[in-house]
């Protein structure tokens, strides 16, 4: 029996599942700790993809095309989005901590519309793709895109990193405690707004 098509579907399914996990991990952490239903989470994720594309394109023009340039592009995009997220939390999200859910949804949905138009204004309406120039791998007599392995590896790394952060670091334990009782964490002298900003 030819297992090539089944292997291809397996790798494709795993990579798509990992994309959903990577997207939902941050959303669930934010909602669990901050009790903020961030409707703009996926749009911020999309924005980070475009920032990664721009940094990768710039580095490729400076140093020549190479798949390894994706790593500094991702690191640069993470740094940019961390600063942007911190500014967003300080200026807008922080004002909704004591608000009702409909008001949070209204604000974050407005961010969806605003950021969506900003993305269209800067990058246009065409699809943007990072061409790594990596050839498909042959496995089980079928061609498999190495992209699937990168996504699965990234998902496993993020899952392991989150587990270590939440269970083995002091700040992670504070975050877990804040999920159960914010008032108790605040009574211990731990600044809740600082925890929210970091998350």
Secondary structure by P-SEA (a helix, b strand, c coil): ccaaaaaaaaaaaaaaaaaaaaaaaaaaaaaacccccccaaaaaaaaaaaaaaaaaaaaaaaccccccaaaaaaaaaaaaaaaaaaaaaaccccccccccaaaaaaaaaaaaaaaaaaaaaacccccccccccccccccccccccaaaaaaaaaaaaaaaaaaaaacccaaaaaaaaaaacaaaaaaacccaaaaaaac
